[in-house]
Amino acid sequence: MTSEADRRTPFHDLDEFLALPRVSGLAVSPDGSRIVATVSRLNDKRTDFVSALYELDPAARRPARRITHGAKGESAPAFTHDGDLLFVASRPGADDDKPAGKALWRLPAAGGEAVEVVTMPGGVDGVLAATAADVTVVSSSMMPSANDVDDDRRLRTARTDNSISAVLHTGYPVRHWDHDLGPELPHLFDVS
């Protein structure tokens, strides 16, 4: 006979439930030969979720394989038309040792290390790549008064240098779930 303790699942304990890995961000290569998903797990202190990209076997013959190992995590996988994997991550860039905001990275289909593709002053929030052409679009936030990316960089530097963190809200909504909105606004950029 099975006891109650033997029938327990992670759904019986809130801590165990929260510790379950969370899967999101599924991406399929244009030829259907590769599937990549974002998997988030609690960190060692159990205070935050850190995400990584896992490659899944479309034929279900091999177990999932972790393909990224960034300290701050990776997300938003997308395949280019030629099979390279794009993703968003906050990692040290090519020019400096300190991590900036989230940047767009490319993991070559032929193998090798991920390389940084583009950084934006407001960070890269997401990526979308065309499956039949060499076109990639990223979303990033810009200050409302910025005319271009260089102007946005200048405005952000001025806010930081002058210790400005205030946000003047002139409309609704001012918050979305777990984060305040503003002062920046989302924009799309062609990074092909």
N, C-alpha and C positions, 0 to 999 in steps of 0.2 A: 504494500500500500504506500502511496506517495504522501509525504507530509506536506503541510502548508509551506514550510521553508524550502522544500524541493521545487515547489511550483512557482516560487517568486521569480519575477522578471524585473528588469530595470524600471518598469512602469509602476512598481510597488513602492519605490523609494525615490523621492525627489532628487537627491544627490546623484543617485545612479542614473536617473533619467537625464539630468542635465549633462552628465558625462558622456552620453552617447554621441558618437560622431554625427555631424550634420552635413549632408550632401546637398550641393547646389551647383549652379553654373555649368551645366552639362554642355559640351561642345563635341560635334562630330566632324571629322575631316571631310572635305569635298568628295573623296572617293569612297567614303564609308569604312575605311580600313582602321581608323583610330577613333577612340572615344576618350575624352578627358573630362574629369569632373573635379570640382572644388570640394574638398573635405575639410571641415573645421572640427578641431578637437580642443578640449580644455588644456591650458598650459600646465606646467608642473605645479604651480601654486594654486591652480584651480580658480583663478581670478579673471581669466580672459580666454577667448577662443582665438586660436591661431590656425590659419587655413594653409593648405598645401594642395598641389595639383596631383591627381592620380590618373594614370592611364589604365583604362579598362579594356579587356579583350572582348571585341564584338561577338566572337564565337563562344565566349564563356569557357574556354579551355584553360586559361591561365588566371591566377589570382591578380587582383588589382596591384599596380606597381606605382609607388610614390616617385614622381619625377622632379619635384622641386623641394628645396629644403631651406628656404629663406627664414631668418629669425623672426621677421615680422609678418610673414605669410604672403601668399599669392592668391589672386582671384581673377575673375572675368576671363576665362580661357576662350580663345577664338582661333580658328584655323585660317590661314591665308589660302589663296587659290592654289599655291604650290605645295601646301602641306606643312609649312612652318607653323609653330604654335606661338600665338601672341598671348600675353597675360599682363596683368597689372600687379606691381609689387613695389614696396618701399625697401630699396637696397642701396648700398653704397654705389655711387655712379662711377663712370670711367674717369672723371676729372677730380673727384674728391673722395675722402675716406668716410665722410659723415653722410648718413642717409638723408636724402631730401624728402620731398613729398612722394607720393606714388608716381611711378613712371611706367611707360610701356616697354615691355621686354619681349624679345623674340628668341625662341628655342628652335634651332634649325631641325628640319625633318630628318636630315642625314646624320644627326647627332652632334654633340659638342656642347659647349657652355652657352648659357643664355647671354645675349648682348642687349644693352640698353638701346632702344629705338628712339624714344622721344621723352623729354621731360617738359612740364608746363609749370609756370609759376604757382598755379592753384592746384597742381597735381593732376594726375589722370584718373578719372573716375570710372571709365568704362571704355570698351573697344568693340568695334564691329567691322569685320572684314568681309569683302565681297568674295563669293565662292567661284565666280567665273571671270574675275578681272583683278588686276593688281591695284585695288582700292581699299584703303583702310581709313576709318573715321574713329576719332577718340572724342570722348566728352570730357570737358574740363570746365572749371568755374573761373570766371573773370570778374573783376570789380566792375560795377555798373558804369563808372565814368571812364573806364579804359577804352582807348581807341584800337589797340592792337596788343599783341602778346608782350612786346617790350614795354609798352605803357603800363600794362597790368603788373609786370615785374617791378617797375619803378614805384607804383602806388603801394604795392605790398611791402616793399622795402621801407618806404616812408612810414607806413603804419607801424612796422616793427621797430624802426629806429626811434620813433616818437612814443613808443609804448602805448599805442592805441589799440584797444580791444573792444571798444563800444560799437554797437550796431544800432543805427537809426532805422526803425521799422516804419514804413509809410503805408503799409497795406497788410492784408491778411492772406495766408497764414504766416505765423512767425516761428513755428516749430513743427517738425515732422517726426513723430514717434520719439526717437531717442536723441535728436540733435536739433539745435537751433538752425533756422534758415537765415542766410545772409551773413555778411553783407554782399557776397558774390552771387553771380547768376550763372546758370549752366550755359555752355556754348559747345558747338560741334566744330571739329577741326579735321581737315583732310591731311593725313600724314603719309600718304602713299609715296 
